[in-house]
């Protein structure tokens, strides 16, 4: 039978790590997953000034975190969640994998790379964040992919196996693909447009007819991951205990809004873990 975890923590940053660490101390079974462990923002930080007792850059911070992970036996599963479905239990999908948990902590951070006007409005109507989930829907059609970094090139190639043409808007230099039906655009589109569904991308030269647009980046907006999740702009709306409008779903870190600080992320990760613990009945620690 498939494992049902007490809590699934989604997001590989400081909030997610703190939640996973706290849940271990509370003796809760936990699956901690995310696209990247700690992420580029932390790893490239020149100097971290806002975290107590830490003196050093992002690499030093990450090294201390990994040291603690090893000592405490915290395991990170590298995979990008593309859907969170409420139920008893919750289901978290990541490509072709599906994980079950009695509660979920959303700690995916803020992902602005590739954000385009109209993206949120056409979610579910031609805008997608998962090539594996939705690529087959566009067999023989013209589509676009906003590719945030080279690590998503494989997903663009996957889409090319279905589509007639993939217009790849690469947000990095030196992009190249094996598939001959991928057209590279070294610019960022201006907007997604259409009627009931996506019909075109607005670009500098005018309009590019497409049937779908894939945003290939580390994390999807919270509203795209979780159907019915209440947000305020791009941030998840939470109570002080990290709870959302969906019972059993909690949020922590940058995904809940400003300030985008490591100390805030750690504090909210801890609060969300205790709240999930209480939601499940408490009294295990």
WODAMO-V613906 format. One record per helix or strand of 2 or more residues. SS is the DSSP state (H for helix, E for strand). FROM is the first residue (numbers start at 1). LEN is the number of residues. Records with the same first field share a line. If there is no record, write none. Layout:
SS=FROM-LEN + FROM-LEN
This chain:
E=4-7 + 30-5 + 77-2 + 83-3 + 90-5 + 97-10 + 127-2 + 142-6 + 165-6 + 182-4 + 191-4 + 198-6 + 206-4 + 212-5 + 231-2 + 235-2 + 249-3
H=14-12 + 39-5 + 58-15 + 131-8 + 150-11 + 222-4 + 253-4 + 262-18
